[in-house]
Amino acid sequence: MSHGFHETVQGERFTISKAARRTVLDRLLAINHQRYAEEVKADLHDKKKAKAKSPKFQITGLAPQRELISPLRADLF
């Protein structure tokens, strides 16, 4: 990946190249789709269930959240 001074909307900036930016965004999109699929598999996106489980307003504080964090993958970059 190339980094250095590149032309941007804000003018010339020290950043990654357009090709590198596209690669990074494509990889982030793939991770986002993968995590969403994992969440759907774990039944975290059933809207009817979510409405029934959690009240509209919570006075007692924040409800605990389950996390689905994949280990960092060295092959992404």
C-alpha positions in Angstrom: 0.0 0.0 0.0 1.2 3.4 -0.9 1.3 6.3 1.5 2.6 9.8 1.1 1.2 13.2 -0.1 -1.9 12.6 -2.3 -4.5 15.0 -3.6 -7.8 14.9 -1.7 -11.0 17.0 -1.6 -9.3 19.2 1.1 -6.1 19.6 -1.0 -2.8 17.8 -0.8 -2.6 15.6 2.3 -0.3 13.0 3.8 -2.5 9.9 3.5 -2.8 6.5 1.7 -3.3 6.3 -2.0 -6.7 6.0 -3.6 -6.0 2.4 -4.5 -4.9 1.6 -0.9 -8.0 3.4 0.4 -10.3 1.3 -1.8 -8.5 -1.9 -0.6 -9.0 -0.9 3.1 -12.6 0.0 2.5 -13.3 -3.3 0.6 -11.7 -5.3 3.5 -13.7 -3.4 6.1 -16.9 -4.0 4.2 -16.1 -7.7 4.1 -15.5 -7.8 7.8 -18.8 -5.9 8.4 -20.7 -8.4 6.3 -19.0 -11.3 8.2 -19.9 -9.9 11.6 -23.4 -9.2 10.6 -23.8 -12.8 9.4 -22.4 -13.9 12.8 -24.9 -11.7 14.6 -27.8 -13.0 12.6 -26.7 -16.5 13.3 -26.6 -15.7 17.0 -30.2 -14.4 16.6 -29.3 -10.8 17.6 -31.3 -9.2 14.8 -34.8 -10.5 15.3 -36.7 -7.2 15.4 -39.9 -8.7 17.0 -37.8 -10.4 19.7 -35.9 -7.1 20.4 -39.1 -5.1 20.9 -40.5 -7.7 23.3 -37.2 -8.0 25.3 -36.3 -4.4 25.9 -38.6 -1.6 27.0 -38.5 1.7 25.1 -37.0 3.5 28.1 -34.7 2.0 30.7 -34.6 3.8 34.0 -32.2 1.4 35.8 -29.3 2.0 33.4 -27.8 0.3 30.4 -28.7 -3.3 29.5 -25.7 -5.6 29.2 -24.7 -6.3 25.6 -23.4 -9.5 24.1 -20.3 -8.9 22.1 -19.3 -10.8 18.9 -15.7 -9.7 18.4 -13.7 -11.8 16.0 -10.0 -12.0 16.7 -7.9 -9.7 14.7 -6.8 -11.3 11.4 -3.3 -10.7 10.3 -4.2 -11.6 6.7 -6.3 -8.5 6.2 -3.5 -6.0 5.7 
